């Protein structure tokens, strides 16, 4: 099935997507172009949201919120259930579009849509469990409890590497909590966002619900800044670089708004002498080259006990020889292209910097241009490095893996892992229970995600996702992440005929 058939099934016309966006508030005067890194060709031109139409969108969202917040939460969950069912029907086509527009493998594209379905299922159950607590009052015939209320408009700024799943993480929870959403997708993957807006638009229309419950705005960085500065947006959930997150936090903080940040990761895997290398190798390879190294949870540092370095290098060299690079639509290939030629430039620049700083190439990456239509395909890199190298301290959003030997005990490896500014994902490969427990203890990994005997990449939606330090501290998806999308209210009810004060205070007149 070719791209046009998938677009037709998603009810998107690539030649008319300036108006066929599922959102009536876009104009046709200015456009951004969507290019596929698979073949380097333009897929479509997407109309930008004008200032006038942005205002209309926010007003429409506000009106929709006044309806949606008073809708019972289980009824809101029913809408999300229908959205999940609609995604099931269109999983193949949406997964294909994700793969073609972003460049990740088709299996990963389909997996991303499955992640959307999973978070919808999670949110449906959660819609009947938005519970608070009851507390005993120190005053007689008084009752205390807390409850949670919707925030209002939730602004979602998403990145290109997960063009649909991260939006779904946020919006499914925001909806069942009674919020409405305004989504600004990456300008590199706007067509995926249009497809999602089409799907939810049909669900809203079928249920005679306000269209403003889910709105889409398309634009460049300036539009994201406009959304961030808007006092009418109760919460900004932003995914992207650490610098972008700092800018968002400063702007939102200035107006005392709320922000939820999912930023960079410089993720490490520790290989101890007790590791099962047969288990470790596939975890390392997928962690390093999955999505062509463009996941926030990509394995970037491999901290290996010195006794295993030589053996592990040989195994990785052999594994990398077997990696098939090519069109992500061909399921025989393991790795597709980087998102665009600018990403390729940054990748090649990092390779030069690593060598200048003394890193030793084990598998040296390069641009692969002889047999590909697009100049976005590269060979992944492995370097033998030291933890104090500047390039190792940075996050390069590309398939570069740094092997860092350590000597001595596990505390040394944990120190190396934690000694970077980011704190998203981490893992340890060991069959020793004492080592795994130390890694998970307060003296262990300082990351938001810490795994044992699995890689750094591939989180499930049931757990809260996010990281510490320069990763931003936000939590999305599972567990009690829903609380980020609501405001807490404490209630005290006096059902007596007197008015006693707390702390035994006496007040008479």
C-alpha positions as CSV (number, residue, x, y, z in Angstrom):
1,X,0.0,0.0,0.0
2,X,1.6,3.3,-1.0
3,X,1.6,6.7,0.7
4,X,-1.4,8.1,-1.2
5,X,-3.6,5.2,-0.3
6,X,-2.7,5.7,3.4
7,X,-3.4,9.4,3.2
8,X,-6.7,8.7,1.5
9,X,-7.6,6.3,4.3
10,X,-6.7,9.0,6.8
11,X,-8.8,11.4,4.8
12,X,-5.9,13.7,4.0
13,X,-5.2,15.1,0.6
14,X,-1.5,15.8,0.2
15,X,-2.2,18.3,-2.5
16,X,-4.8,20.1,-0.5
17,X,-3.6,19.8,3.1
18,X,-3.5,23.5,3.5
19,X,-7.2,23.3,4.0
20,X,-7.8,19.6,4.8
21,X,-6.3,19.7,8.3
22,X,-9.3,18.8,10.3
23,X,-9.1,22.3,11.9
24,X,-11.1,25.0,10.3
25,X,-8.9,27.8,11.8
26,X,-5.9,27.5,9.5
27,X,-5.3,30.0,6.7
28,X,-3.7,29.4,3.3
29,X,-1.4,32.4,2.9
30,X,1.8,30.9,4.5
31,X,3.0,27.4,4.5
32,X,5.6,25.0,5.9
33,X,6.7,22.1,3.8
34,X,6.9,18.6,5.0
35,X,9.8,16.6,3.6
36,X,10.3,12.9,4.0
37,X,13.8,11.9,5.0
38,X,13.1,8.5,3.4
39,X,13.5,9.9,-0.1
40,X,14.2,13.6,0.4
41,X,11.0,14.6,-1.4
42,X,8.3,17.1,-0.3
43,X,5.2,15.3,0.9
44,X,3.0,18.4,1.3
45,X,2.7,22.0,2.2
46,X,0.9,22.8,5.4
47,X,-0.7,26.2,6.1
48,X,0.4,28.1,9.1
49,X,-1.9,29.4,11.8
50,X,-2.4,33.2,11.5
51,X,-2.4,35.5,14.5
52,X,-6.1,36.2,13.9
53,X,-7.0,32.5,13.8
54,X,-4.8,31.8,16.8
55,X,-7.0,34.1,18.8
56,X,-10.1,32.4,17.5
57,X,-8.7,29.0,18.5
58,X,-8.0,30.1,22.0
59,X,-11.5,31.6,22.3
60,X,-13.1,28.4,20.9
61,X,-11.0,26.3,23.3
62,X,-12.1,28.4,26.3
63,X,-15.8,27.9,25.3
64,X,-15.3,24.2,24.9
65,X,-13.7,24.0,28.3
66,X,-16.8,25.4,29.9
67,X,-18.7,22.5,28.5
68,X,-16.1,19.8,28.9
69,X,-15.2,20.5,32.6
70,X,-18.8,19.8,33.7
71,X,-19.0,16.6,31.7
72,X,-18.7,13.6,34.1
73,X,-15.3,12.1,34.0
74,X,-16.5,8.6,32.9
75,X,-18.3,10.3,30.0
76,X,-15.0,12.0,29.1
77,X,-13.4,8.6,29.3
78,X,-16.0,7.2,26.9
79,X,-14.9,9.8,24.3
80,X,-11.3,8.7,24.8
81,X,-12.3,5.0,24.4
82,X,-13.8,5.8,21.1
83,X,-10.7,7.7,20.0
84,X,-8.6,4.6,20.9
85,X,-10.9,2.4,18.8
86,X,-10.6,4.8,15.9
87,X,-6.8,4.6,16.2
88,X,-7.0,0.8,16.1
89,X,-8.8,1.0,12.8
90,X,-6.3,3.4,11.3
91,X,-3.2,2.0,13.0
92,X,-1.6,0.7,9.8
93,X,-2.0,3.9,7.9
94,X,-1.0,6.2,10.7
95,X,2.0,4.1,11.5
96,X,3.0,4.2,7.9
97,X,2.7,8.0,7.9
98,X,4.8,8.3,11.1
99,X,7.5,6.1,9.5
100,X,7.5,8.0,6.2
101,X,7.4,11.6,7.5
102,X,9.7,11.0,10.5
103,X,12.0,8.3,9.2
104,X,11.7,5.7,12.0
105,X,11.3,2.1,11.1
106,X,7.8,0.9,10.2
107,X,7.7,-1.3,13.2
108,X,8.5,1.6,15.4
109,X,5.9,3.7,13.6
110,X,3.3,1.1,14.3
111,X,4.5,0.8,17.8
112,X,4.1,4.5,18.3
113,X,0.4,4.2,17.3
114,X,0.0,1.2,19.6
115,X,1.4,3.5,22.4
116,X,-1.4,5.9,21.6
117,X,-3.9,3.1,21.9
118,X,-2.4,2.0,25.2
119,X,-2.6,5.4,26.8
120,X,-6.2,5.7,25.7
121,X,-7.0,2.4,27.4
122,X,-5.1,3.6,30.5
123,X,-7.0,6.9,30.5
124,X,-10.4,5.2,30.2
125,X,-9.9,3.3,33.4
126,X,-8.4,6.4,35.1
127,X,-11.5,8.4,34.2
128,X,-13.3,6.5,37.0
129,X,-10.4,6.9,39.5
130,X,-9.7,10.6,39.7
131,X,-9.8,10.3,43.5
132,X,-8.7,12.5,46.4
133,X,-8.2,11.7,50.1
134,X,-10.3,12.2,53.2
135,X,-8.6,13.5,56.4
136,X,-9.7,13.6,60.0
137,X,-10.3,17.1,61.3
138,X,-9.1,18.2,64.7
139,X,-12.4,20.0,65.2
140,X,-15.5,18.1,66.2
141,X,-18.2,17.6,63.5
142,X,-16.0,18.7,60.8
143,X,-15.0,16.8,57.7
144,X,-11.9,17.4,55.5
145,X,-11.2,16.0,52.1
146,X,-9.4,17.0,48.9
147,X,-10.5,16.8,45.3
148,X,-9.1,17.5,41.9
149,X,-10.4,19.9,39.3
150,X,-9.5,20.6,35.6
151,X,-6.9,23.2,34.8
152,X,-8.4,24.7,31.6
153,X,-6.5,24.8,28.3
154,X,-3.4,22.6,28.1
155,X,-0.9,23.6,25.5
156,X,1.2,20.7,24.1
157,X,4.5,21.4,22.2
158,X,5.8,18.1,20.8
159,X,9.0,17.1,19.1
160,X,9.6,15.4,15.7
161,X,11.0,12.1,17.1
162,X,7.7,10.9,18.5
163,X,5.3,12.9,16.3
164,X,2.1,11.3,17.7
165,X,2.7,9.3,20.8
166,X,3.8,12.1,23.2
167,X,0.9,14.2,22.2
168,X,-1.4,11.2,23.0
169,X,0.3,10.8,26.4
170,X,-0.6,14.3,27.2
171,X,-3.9,14.8,25.5
172,X,-5.6,11.5,26.7
173,X,-4.9,12.3,30.3
174,X,-5.7,16.0,29.9
175,X,-9.1,15.1,28.3
176,X,-10.2,12.7,31.0
177,X,-9.2,15.3,33.6
178,X,-11.6,17.7,32.0
179,X,-9.2,19.9,30.1
180,X,-9.1,20.9,26.5
181,X,-5.9,20.9,24.4
182,X,-4.1,23.0,21.9
183,X,-1.3,21.2,20.1
184,X,1.7,22.7,18.4
185,X,3.5,19.8,16.7
186,X,7.0,19.9,15.3
187,X,7.3,21.8,12.1
188,X,9.2,18.8,10.8
189,X,6.3,16.4,11.2
190,X,3.0,18.4,10.7
191,X,1.2,15.8,8.6
192,X,1.2,13.3,11.4
193,X,-0.5,15.9,13.6
194,X,-3.1,16.6,10.9
195,X,-3.9,12.9,10.7
196,X,-4.5,12.8,14.4
197,X,-6.6,15.9,14.4
198,X,-8.7,14.3,11.6
199,X,-9.3,11.2,13.7
200,X,-10.3,12.9,16.9
201,X,-12.4,15.4,14.9
202,X,-14.5,12.6,13.7
203,X,-15.0,11.3,17.2
204,X,-16.0,14.7,18.5
205,X,-18.4,15.2,15.7
206,X,-20.0,11.8,16.2
207,X,-20.6,12.6,19.9
208,X,-21.8,16.1,19.2
209,X,-19.0,17.5,21.3
210,X,-17.3,20.9,20.9
211,X,-14.5,20.8,18.3
212,X,-12.5,23.1,20.6
213,X,-11.8,20.1,22.9
214,X,-8.9,19.3,20.6
215,X,-7.3,22.1,18.5
216,X,-4.2,22.1,16.3
217,X,-1.9,25.1,15.5
218,X,0.8,24.8,12.9
219,X,3.8,27.1,12.9
220,X,7.5,27.6,13.7
221,X,9.3,28.4,17.0
222,X,7.6,31.8,17.2
223,X,4.2,30.1,17.5
224,X,5.5,27.9,20.3
225,X,6.7,31.0,22.2
226,X,3.3,32.7,21.7
227,X,1.6,29.7,23.2
228,X,4.0,29.6,26.1
229,X,3.5,33.3,26.9
230,X,-0.3,33.1,26.7
231,X,-1.8,33.5,30.2
232,X,-5.0,31.7,29.0
233,X,-3.0,28.5,28.7
234,X,-3.0,26.9,32.1
235,X,-0.4,24.3,31.5
236,X,2.4,24.0,28.9
237,X,3.7,20.5,28.3
238,X,6.8,20.8,26.2
239,X,9.1,18.1,24.8
240,X,12.4,19.1,23.2
241,X,15.9,20.2,23.9
242,X,17.1,21.4,27.3
243,X,17.6,24.9,26.1
244,X,14.1,25.0,24.7
245,X,12.8,23.8,28.1
246,X,14.7,26.5,30.0
247,X,13.1,29.1,27.7
248,X,9.7,27.6,28.3
249,X,10.2,27.4,32.1
250,X,11.3,31.0,32.3
251,X,8.4,32.3,30.2
252,X,5.8,30.3,32.0
253,X,7.3,31.0,35.4
254,X,7.2,34.7,34.7
255,X,3.4,34.5,34.5
256,X,3.2,31.9,37.3
257,X,1.8,29.3,35.0
258,X,2.4,25.6,35.1
259,X,4.9,23.7,32.9
260,X,5.6,20.0,32.3
261,X,9.0,19.5,30.7
262,X,10.4,16.5,29.0
263,X,13.9,17.4,27.8
264,X,17.2,16.0,26.8
265,X,18.8,12.7,27.9
266,X,22.4,11.6,28.0
267,X,21.6,8.0,28.9
268,X,24.0,5.4,30.1
269,X,24.1,1.6,30.5
270,X,26.4,0.1,33.0
271,X,27.9,-3.3,32.2
272,X,29.3,-5.0,35.3
273,X,31.5,-8.1,35.4
274,X,28.4,-10.0,36.3
275,X,26.5,-9.0,33.2
276,X,25.0,-11.5,30.8
277,X,26.5,-10.3,27.5
278,X,24.2,-12.3,25.4
279,X,21.3,-10.4,26.9
280,X,23.2,-7.1,26.9
281,X,24.2,-6.9,23.2
282,X,20.7,-6.6,21.6
283,X,19.7,-4.1,24.3
284,X,22.8,-2.0,23.6
285,X,22.3,-2.1,19.8
286,X,18.6,-1.2,19.8
287,X,19.2,1.4,22.5
288,X,21.9,3.0,20.4
289,X,20.4,2.9,16.9
290,X,16.7,2.6,17.4
291,X,15.0,5.6,15.7
292,X,18.5,6.3,14.3
293,X,19.6,7.5,17.7
294,X,16.9,10.1,17.9
295,X,15.1,9.0,21.0
296,X,15.4,11.0,24.2
297,X,16.1,7.6,25.8
298,X,18.7,6.5,23.3
299,X,21.7,4.8,24.8
300,X,24.6,7.2,24.4
301,X,27.1,6.1,27.0
302,X,28.2,2.5,27.7
303,X,30.0,2.3,31.0
304,X,31.9,-1.0,30.9
305,X,34.1,-2.7,33.5
306,X,37.6,-2.8,32.2
307,X,37.7,-6.6,32.3
308,X,35.0,-6.8,29.7
309,X,35.9,-3.9,27.3
310,X,37.9,-5.9,24.7
311,X,35.3,-8.7,24.5
312,X,32.4,-6.3,24.4
313,X,34.0,-4.2,21.6
314,X,34.4,-7.3,19.4
315,X,30.8,-8.4,20.0
316,X,29.5,-4.9,19.1
317,X,31.7,-4.6,16.0
318,X,30.2,-7.9,14.8
319,X,26.7,-6.8,15.7
320,X,27.1,-3.5,13.9
321,X,28.3,-5.3,10.8
322,X,24.8,-7.0,10.7
323,X,22.8,-3.8,10.9
324,X,20.9,-3.1,7.7
325,X,20.4,0.6,6.9
326,X,17.8,1.7,4.4
327,X,14.2,2.6,3.9
328,X,12.3,2.3,7.2
329,X,9.4,1.1,5.2
330,X,11.3,-2.1,4.5
331,X,11.0,-4.3,7.6
332,X,14.2,-6.1,6.8
333,X,16.1,-2.9,7.7
334,X,17.1,-2.0,11.2
335,X,17.8,1.7,10.9
336,X,16.4,4.4,8.7
337,X,17.5,8.0,8.1
338,X,18.0,11.0,10.4
339,X,15.2,13.5,10.3
340,X,17.0,16.0,7.9
341,X,20.3,17.1,6.5
342,X,20.9,19.5,9.4
343,X,20.8,16.6,11.8
344,X,23.3,14.8,9.5
345,X,25.6,17.9,9.7
346,X,25.4,17.9,13.5
347,X,26.2,14.2,13.5
348,X,29.3,14.5,11.3
349,X,30.4,17.5,13.4
350,X,30.2,15.4,16.6
351,X,32.3,12.7,15.0
352,X,35.0,15.3,14.2
353,X,34.8,16.7,17.7
354,X,35.1,13.3,19.3
355,X,38.2,12.4,17.4
356,X,39.8,15.8,18.2
357,X,39.1,15.3,21.9
358,X,40.9,11.9,21.8
359,X,38.1,9.4,21.4
360,X,39.1,6.3,19.4
361,X,36.8,5.2,16.6
362,X,35.6,1.6,16.9
363,X,32.9,1.9,14.3
364,X,33.2,5.2,12.5
365,X,30.1,6.8,11.2
366,X,29.7,8.6,7.9
367,X,27.2,9.9,5.4
368,X,25.8,7.1,3.2
369,X,24.9,8.8,-0.1
370,X,25.9,6.4,-2.8
371,X,22.7,4.3,-2.8
372,X,20.1,6.5,-1.3
373,X,17.7,9.1,-2.7
374,X,18.0,11.1,0.5
375,X,21.1,12.6,2.0
376,X,19.8,11.7,5.5
377,X,21.2,8.1,5.8
378,X,24.3,7.6,8.0
379,X,26.3,4.8,9.4
380,X,26.2,4.7,13.2
381,X,29.3,5.3,15.3
382,X,31.0,3.7,18.3
383,X,33.9,5.4,20.1
384,X,36.1,4.4,22.9
385,X,36.2,7.5,25.2
386,X,36.7,8.8,28.7
387,X,33.9,10.3,30.8
388,X,35.6,13.7,31.1
389,X,35.5,14.4,27.4
390,X,33.3,17.4,26.6
391,X,31.6,15.6,23.7
392,X,30.6,12.8,26.0
393,X,29.0,15.2,28.4
394,X,26.7,16.5,25.6
395,X,23.7,14.9,24.0
396,X,24.1,14.5,20.2
397,X,20.8,13.5,18.8
398,X,22.2,10.8,16.5
399,X,23.5,7.2,16.6
400,X,26.8,7.8,18.5
401,X,27.7,5.4,21.3
402,X,30.6,6.1,23.6
403,X,32.2,3.2,25.4
404,X,33.7,4.3,28.7
405,X,35.8,1.8,30.7
406,X,35.7,1.9,34.5
407,X,37.8,0.1,37.1
408,X,37.1,-0.9,40.6
409,X,33.6,-1.3,42.1
410,X,30.1,-0.4,41.0
411,X,30.1,2.9,42.9
412,X,32.7,4.2,40.4
413,X,30.5,3.3,37.4
414,X,27.4,4.9,39.1
415,X,29.5,8.1,39.7
416,X,30.4,8.3,36.0
417,X,26.8,7.7,35.0
418,X,25.4,10.4,37.2
419,X,28.2,12.9,36.4
420,X,26.3,14.6,33.5
421,X,23.8,17.4,33.6
422,X,20.9,15.2,32.2
423,X,19.0,12.6,34.2
424,X,16.4,10.8,32.0
425,X,17.1,7.1,31.6
426,X,19.6,4.6,32.8
427,X,20.2,0.9,33.0
428,X,22.5,-1.8,34.5
429,X,23.3,-5.2,33.1
430,X,24.1,-7.6,36.0
431,X,23.0,-10.9,37.4
432,X,24.1,-9.9,40.9
433,X,21.2,-8.8,43.1
434,X,23.4,-6.7,45.3
435,X,24.5,-4.7,42.3
436,X,21.0,-4.2,41.0
437,X,19.7,-3.1,44.4
438,X,22.5,-0.6,44.8
439,X,21.8,0.8,41.4
440,X,18.2,1.3,42.3
441,X,18.9,2.8,45.8
442,X,19.3,6.4,46.8
443,X,23.0,6.0,46.3
444,X,22.4,4.7,42.8
445,X,21.1,6.1,39.6
446,X,19.9,9.7,39.8
447,X,17.7,9.3,36.7
448,X,13.9,9.3,36.5
449,X,14.1,5.9,34.8
450,X,16.4,3.2,36.1
451,X,16.2,-0.3,34.5
452,X,17.8,-3.6,35.3
453,X,18.7,-6.1,32.5
454,X,16.9,-4.1,29.9
455,X,18.0,-1.2,27.8
456,X,17.5,2.5,28.4
457,X,14.9,2.8,25.7
458,X,11.3,1.5,25.3
459,X,9.2,2.7,28.3
460,X,5.7,1.3,28.9
461,X,2.8,3.7,29.4
462,X,1.9,2.2,32.8
463,X,4.9,4.0,34.6
464,X,5.5,7.7,34.9
465,X,7.9,8.8,32.2
466,X,10.4,11.6,32.8
467,X,13.7,12.6,34.3
468,X,15.6,14.9,36.6
469,X,18.2,17.7,36.4
470,X,18.4,19.1,32.8
471,X,15.7,16.7,31.7
472,X,13.2,19.0,33.3
473,X,11.6,17.0,36.1
474,X,8.3,16.4,34.4
475,X,6.3,13.2,34.5
476,X,4.0,12.0,31.8
477,X,2.0,8.9,30.9
478,X,1.3,6.4,33.7
479,X,1.2,6.1,37.5
480,X,-0.2,9.4,39.0
481,X,1.1,11.6,36.2
482,X,-2.6,12.7,35.7
483,X,-2.2,15.0,38.7
484,X,-0.1,17.3,36.6
485,X,-3.2,18.1,34.5
486,X,-5.4,19.1,37.5
487,X,-5.5,21.5,40.4
488,X,-5.8,20.3,43.9
489,X,-8.5,21.7,46.2
490,X,-8.8,21.0,50.0
491,X,-12.3,21.2,51.5
492,X,-13.4,21.5,55.1
493,X,-17.1,21.1,55.9
494,X,-18.5,22.2,59.3
495,X,-21.8,20.3,60.0
496,X,-22.0,21.5,63.7
497,X,-23.9,24.5,65.1
498,X,-20.6,26.0,66.4
499,X,-17.6,27.7,64.8
500,X,-14.5,26.3,66.5
501,X,-11.1,27.5,65.1
502,X,-8.1,25.3,64.3
503,X,-5.2,25.1,66.7
504,X,-7.5,26.0,69.6
505,X,-7.6,29.7,68.8
506,X,-10.2,31.6,70.7
507,X,-11.9,34.6,68.9
508,X,-14.9,36.2,70.7
509,X,-16.6,39.6,70.4
